[in-house]
């Protein structure tokens, strides 16, 4: 009775710690794994000794195994095939070539720095391929990077979570069965993957049929749907594992991918419920990992263990990112940011815990210690430093762009987005017409599907972090409503609206909205072509061969100098045309002295203007 009572207290404490860790994670915007690991160490044998390997008796392996099943299923459920089809080549390389580099490089580092057998080295290497959305998402909440960066990191985390788990299972089985020949390894892989795919497909088909065609009690259908999916994931894991040991992970991954990409009802309810369950089981996994870990194990890793961390985080990660992100889609700063934001977390910890228990049961204590110690050390260091310092890293590398929301993906919206993106801004188009969305995405724009007059749609597209909101639809009523919502619900620095009917300009301006009348702008452009044809011909090239930019003065090299002195230091092909100070703008004379904080407008060739901007504002 005493043991049972203790187990109740332990389970209650773990669940409570998991909830508090998630609250702290949301409050401080750092991965919850950091708080879970810290709590696990405190509760573990090295400090309070409340939780230790014997706390759960012989059931620890089963508990962790089912926890892993839920975690993998949730990750697979969010893996959208259509997103992979839309993913740029750099993202595809990141989850293929990049994953291969991480696997081989990590295995080599562990083998040579820790002296582990190749089999154990590749097992750990396979686990440490995974970054995972549950540790990446909190970082991207803190750092509003460009959507192309967020999409690449999130896709990498979701895909590698699943593939790393399946690959690790095959290597683990090879260790247990002593298989070393390529043929034997391929057989193991085919057996486990084959059984997992078949069982996962059958379970997914059964769940799909039940969700779509069976009356799940109309009064309580969403709850029954959530419970059905949870039960299905556990059944898939248990059935596949019964047929072929360790085939369960492949089964839940298969079931999750198929069900997540099927058109099932109550999908949002299921997704939210699975997320809540995952938070609870994560508490068990991380605290169990801490309970298996002894400080002596970390100390035995010594300098070799720290060397592995350095290789994984500071050598292999930048290497695979720069090789995968070749081309000009990502800036150099963005590549370095992606290199320094690859913390490990959920899958490495959970699967390592499961394998360590089984390795100890097989009498392979040394392999288990190396597995747990190395995985724990890499998770701890990468989460603390990469997760905790992500904002500072992003600011140093200047990868936090001005976020602009453009409501309306028509020709005006897409043309504006193209010009802004060419200047390096992070533009998100909001559109609900499927044909326009397809056109915009084919042109390379980031498009959020939905109604721009819906507050939830605006928020999910990033309105909370937007500096500029542009209402650019062909409907003035829609543009006016968007302007009102942005003004009342969010806090952008600037709201700009398109007025298709010039009679509506006053209504917009009464709201304090900067308004562009299509009719007046067109008439003014025609008038400019009549009166100032040379200037208008040049202005039409802005964004391509020519450019006009306003930039704040921060460089100490030009503060206190006159325009006459600064001119020769600017790149050839650009000029200072305006200087704004204290809200007043003027064309400066040659003797005008520049001060810190002045806003200088530069006109000239595209590349020359960009170079001048760096000279005037080095932090830009």
N, C-alpha and C positions, 0 to 999 in steps of 0.2 A: 504493500500500500504506500509505503514511504517513497519508493522509487517512482511509482505512478504519480504521486503528488508532486514530486520534484519535477517530473516531466511536464506536468501541467503548468507549473510556474515558469519553467524554461520556455515553453512554447508561447505562453502569454507575454513573457518579456521580449521574446524575439519579434513577435508581431507588433508589439508596442514600439520597439526600437525601429522597425521598418517604417512605420507610419511617421514617427518623429523625424527620421532621416529624410524622408521624402519632403516633409514640410520645411526642414532646414535647407534642403536642396533647392526648393522653389524660392525660399527667402533669400538665400545668398547666391543663387544662380551658379552652383557648382554641382558636378555629378554626385548623386546620392551614394554611390559606391564609396566615396571618401568617408562619409559618416558611418556607413555600415562596417567598413574595414576597421575604423577606429574603435567602434563599439565592440566588434568581435574580438579585437586584441584585449580590450579592457575586461570583457567577460571570459576570455579564454584562460587556459592554464597558466599563462605567463604572468597574469595579474590577479584577477579575482578567483579564477578557477571555478566559475559558475558553470561554464559550458566546456566540455572536453569530449574527446572521441567516444567515450563510453556513455555519454549522457542519453543518447537515443537507443542504446543497446544495439541489437543486430539490425534495427530498422533504418539506420542512417543511410545506407546505400540506396534503399528503396525510396526514401524521402527525397534524397538528392536527385535520383534518377527521374522521378515524376516531376520534380521542379525543373530539371533540364528540359523535359518534354514540353512543359508549358512555355518556358522561355523561348525555345526554338520555334515552337508553333506560332507564337506571337510575332516573332521576327519574320517568319516565312509568310504569315498572313498579310503583312504590310508590303511584301515584295510584289510590285506591280510589273507585269510583263511589258505593258505598253510604255512604262517609264524607261525600261531598258531599251526598247526600240527607239525611243526618242533621245536617249542619252548620247551625247557627243562621243567621238572616238576617244577622247582623253579619258572619259569615265570608264569606257569599256576596257581600255588598256590598264586602268587603275585596278580593276577587279580581276584581271587576267595576268598580264605581264607583271604588274605591281605585286599581286599576291604571290606569284611564283618567286619573285626576287626576295620577298619577305620570308617565305618558307625556307628556301635554300640558304639564304644569308644567315637567318637566325639559327638554323640547324648547325651550320658550320661554326658559328660563334660559340654555341653551347658545347659542341664537340671539342673544339680546340682550347677554349678558355676554361671549361669545367671538367674536361676529360670524360664526358658522358659517352656511352655507346651511340652509334649513329641512329639506332632505332629510337632510343629515348630522346635524342636531340631532335629528330624529325617530328616526334610526337609533340614536344613542346613548341617547336617551330610552327607546326600546323595550328596549334591553339592561339599562338601569338600573332597570327595573320589577322585575326578578327579585331576590329575596332569597336563596332557596335553602335546602333542608334541611341541606346540609353545613356551612353557617356558623351556622344557627340551632340545630341539635341540640347542639353543644358548649356554647352559652350556656345552653340549658335544662337541661343536665346540672349546670351550676354554680348556676343559679337555679331551685329547685323551685317555680315559679309555680303558680297554680291551673290545673287541667286545662283549663278553658275558655280560658285565655290560651295555654297550650301548644298546644292543638288549633287555635286560630285562626292562630297564627304558623306552625305546621308545615304546615297546609293551604295557607296563602298561599304559603309557600316552594315546595312541590311543584307547585302549579298554575301559579304565575307563572313558574317555571323553564321549563316547557314552552311556555306561550303566548307568553312574551317571546321565546323562540328562534324560533318560527314567524313572529311578527310582524316581528322583525328581518330575517329572511330575505327577506320580501316587500319591505321598504323597501330592503334592500341591492340586490336585483335591479332595483328602480326606479332606483336611483342608477346602476348599471352600464349599464342600457339607456336611461337618460335619459327615462324615463316620468314625466310630471308630470300628465297629465289623469286625472281620477277614473276614467273608463272603462278607461284603460290599466292603472291600478293595480288595479282590480277584476279585470281579466283576468289579470294577473300573480298575484294572490292566488289566484284560482280554479284557475289552471293548476298552481301549485306545491302548493297544498293538495290539489287533486284528485289529482294524480299521487302525492303522498305518502300520501294516505289509501288509494288503491287498492293501491299496492305494499305498504304497511304491513299492510293487511288480508290480502292474499294470503300474505305471509310469515308473519304471525301464525297464519293458518289452517293453513299447512303445518307450522309448529312445534308447534301444538296437536295436530294429527293424529299427528305423529311421537312426541310425548311420551306421548300417551294410548293409542295403538293399535299402535305399532311396538315390537318387542322390541329394546330398546337394550342388549342384553347384560346379563342378570340379575346377573352377577357384578360389573359395573362401571357399572350404569345411572345412578347419581347423577352420576358424572363425565361420562359421555356426554351427559346431559341439560344439564349446565352448558355444555359445549363447543358443543352444538347451539344453545343460546340465544344464546351469544356470536357464533357464526357467523351466525345468523339476523339479529341486529341489524346486523352489518356488511354482510351481503348486501342487506338492506333499504335501508341508506344508499347503498351503491354503485349498486344497480339504479335507484333513484329519481333519484339525481344524474345518472346516465347518460341517463335519459329527459328530464329537465328540470333544468337547473342549479339547485342549492340546494334541490331538493325532498327531499333526503335527510333533513333534520332532521324534516320533517313525517312522513316514512315511519317513522323509528325511534320518534318520539313515538306514532304510531298503533299500531305493533306493540307497543310497551311497554305502553300502556294496555289494549289488548285482551288481551294475554297475562297481564298482571298481574291482571286481573279475571276470568280464566277459571280453572276448577278444574283446575289442572295438577299433576301429581305432582312431587315434589322441589322444591317452591316455596321452602322455606327454604334448601336447598342452593344453588339458583340465585341467590337474593337475596344470600346471603353471598358467593358467588363474584363476582357482579357488583360488589359493594361493594369487594372486594379489587382487582379489575381497575381500577375507577374511581380508587382511590387512586394506582395506578401512573400512569395516563394523566394524572391531574391534575398530577403532577410535570412532565410534558412541557409541559403547557399553560401553567402559571404561569412556569416558567423560560423558555419560549419568549417569553412576554409580556415578561418582564424583559429578555430579549435584544434585543427589538425597541425597547425604550424607552431613550431617551437623556435624561439629566437636563436637557439643553437644551430638550427638548420640554416638560417640566414647567415649567421657568422661563418659557418663552414663554407658557404659559397665564396666568401672573402672578396678579394679584388677581382677574381674571375667573374663573380656575379655582377659586380658593378660594371665590369667590362662588357658583359652581355647587354646590360641596359643601355650603355653608351652606343654600342653597335646598332641595337634595335631602334633607338630613338633618334640618334644623331648622325648615323651613317646610312643605314638601310632605308629609313623613311624618306629622307631628302632624295636619295638616289632613285627610289622607285617613283616618287612624285614627279621629279624633273624628267625622267624618261617617259612617264605616262602622259604628262601634260605638255609635250612638245608642241610647238606652234605658238600662235599669238592670241589664242583664246583666253589664256590666263596671263596676267602680268607676272613679272618676276617676284614682286612682293606677295602676290597671291600664292605662288608656288611655294615660297618659303613659309607662308602661314600654314598651308596645307601640310607642309613637311613637319612643322612643329605642333600640329594638332592631330595626333593619332593615338589618343590614350586607349589602353586596353581595359576591358571590364567584364561584362556579363558572361559571355560564352567562355572565355579562357578560365575564369574563376569557377564557374559552375561545372564545366566538364572536367577540369583539373581535379576538383574535389571528388567527383564521381570516380574518376580513374584512380586517384590516389588510394581511395578506400579499397578498390578491387586489387590494386597492385600490392598493397600490404597483405591482403587476404591470400595472395599468391606467393607471399614470401619475398617480394621484391621491394623491401623497405628503402634501399638506397635510391632506386629509381623514383619511388614515391616522394622521397624527401627532395630530390632534385627537381621533380615536376612541380610540387607545391611551392618550394622556396623560390624557384626562378619565376614562375608565373606571378606569385604574390609580389615579388620585388619589382617586376616590370609594371604591374598594375599600380602599385603604390606610387612609384616614382613618376610614371607618366600621368596619372590622374592628378597628383599633387601639383606637379610643375606645369604640365601642359593645360590641365583644366583650370588650375588656380591662376595662372598667368596669361591665359588666352587673350584677355582684353588688352593687357599691356603689350603683348606680342603684336596684336593686330594694330594697335595705335603706333607702335614703333615702325612697323612695316607699311603703315598707311594703306590698309586694305578695307577700311570702313568707309564706304562711299556715301554720297548723298542718295538717299532712296527717293525715287519719284514714282508716284502712282498715276497712271494715265487711264482714265475711264473712257473706254471707247477704242476698239481696235480697228477702226476704219482707216482710210487712207491718211487722214490728218493725224490720228493717234500713232499709226505705224511710222509715218515720216518723222514725227517729233521724237519718237522712241529711237529711231535710227540715228538721229543727230545727237541726242543725249548720250546714247551708248558709245558713239564714236569718241566722245569726250571722256569716257570711262565711268559714267554714272550708272547706278543700278536702277534700271527701269522695269517696272512690272505693269503690263497691260491687263486691264480687267474687261472681259468681253464674255457674252453669253451665246452669240451666234456660232454654231459649230463650224460653218464654212469659213468665217472670218478667223476663228481660232486656228484652224488648220493652216490658213494662209500666213498668219502672223508667225506661227511656230516654224513653218517652212522657211521664213525669212530670217529665222534665228532669234526671234524675240521671246522673252519670258512672258507667258500668258497665264493668268489666273481666271478660271472659268467661273462665271457667276454674274449676278445682277449687282451692278455698281451702286444701286440705291439701297442695298441691304447692308446694314451696319456690320453684321457678322462676316459678310463677304469682304468688305473693306478691311476689317480687322485681320482676317485670315490671310489677306494679300500683303499685310505689313503696314497698315495705316498708322499703327501706334508708333512706328519708327520712321515714318515718311516725313521728309522735310518739305516736299512739294506735292500737292495734289492737283492734277489737271483734269477737269471735266471737258472731254473733247468729243462727245457724241454729237450726232446730228439732230438731237431733240433738246430744245431749250429747257423744257420742263424737267427732263432728266438731269441736265447739267445744273439747274438751279437746286434741285433736291440733293444732288451730290455735294454741291458747295455748302448747303445748309448742314448736312450730316458731318462733313469734314470739319466745319467750323464749330459745331456744338459737341461732337463726340470725340474728336481727336485734337491734336495740337500741332498741326503742320506750320512751318514758318510762313509758307506762301500757299494760297489757293488761287488757281487761275482757271477761268471758265471760258468756254467758247460760246459766244452768242450768235446764233445763226440769223436771228431777226434783230436788226439794230434797235427796234423799239423796246427790246428787253434789256438793253444795256443798263438802264437806270435801276431796274430791279436787282440786278447782280451787284452793282456798285453800292447800293444801300446796305448790302450785307458785308461790305468791306472786301469784296472779292475783286481781284484784278480781272478785268474782262477784255477779251479780244473779240471784236465784232468781225465776223467773216466778210460782211459786205464792205465795211469801212476799210478793213485791212487790204482787201482786194483793190478797192478804188485808190487807196493811197499808194499801193505798189504800182498800179498803172500810171498814176500821176508821176511817181518817182522815175519811172522808165521814160516818160516824156521829158521831164525837166532835168533829170540827172542820169542819163543812160549809162555813162561809163561806170559810175558808182554802183548802179543796180546790177550791171553785168558782173562786176567784181563780187558784189554781195551774194549773187547767186551761187558762187563757188565756195561760200563759207561752209565748213564741214568737210570739204574735199581738198582743194588746193589752197584755199584761203581760210582765215580764221580771225575772229574778234573775241577777246577774252578780257574780263575784269578780274584783277587779282589784288589781294591785300599785301602791302609791303611788310615783310618781316626780316628781310636780309639786312644785316648790319653793314654789308658792303656798300649799300646805296643810300642808307639813311644819312641825311646831312649833305648829300651831294645835289648838285643842280641837274636839271634835265640835260643841259649841254654836256656835263661830265658823264652822265649815265649813257647817253646815246651811243658813243663808240663802243661801250661794253656790251651792248645788246647784240644778238645774232644779226647777221645781214638779212635784210628782207622783212624787218618789222619796225614799227614806230610807236612811240607813246602819243596817244591822241587826246586822252582825257585824264584828269586827276580829280578824284572826289575826296573832300575833307570836310568833316562835320556836316555831312548832308548836302554840301554844295559842290557842284561839278563845274569845271572850266577847262578850256584848252590852255595848257600851261605854256608860259614863255620859256625861252632857253635858260633864264636865270631863276626859274621856280625851284625852290629847295624842297626836296622830298623828305617827309617825316614818317616815322614808324606808325603804321595803322592807316596810312593813305591807301586809297583804292585806285589803282592805275589801270586804264583801259589800253590794251595793246592791239594793234591791227597789223596784219601782214600775212606771210605764208604760213601754212598750217604747222609745219615742223619748226619754223623759226619762232612762232608764237609760243609753242609748247616749251621750247628751250628757254625762252625769256621768262616764262612763268616759273620755271625751276630756279632761275637766277634771282627773281624778285621775291619769291616765297619758297625757300628751300624745303620747307616741311610739307608742301603740297604734293 
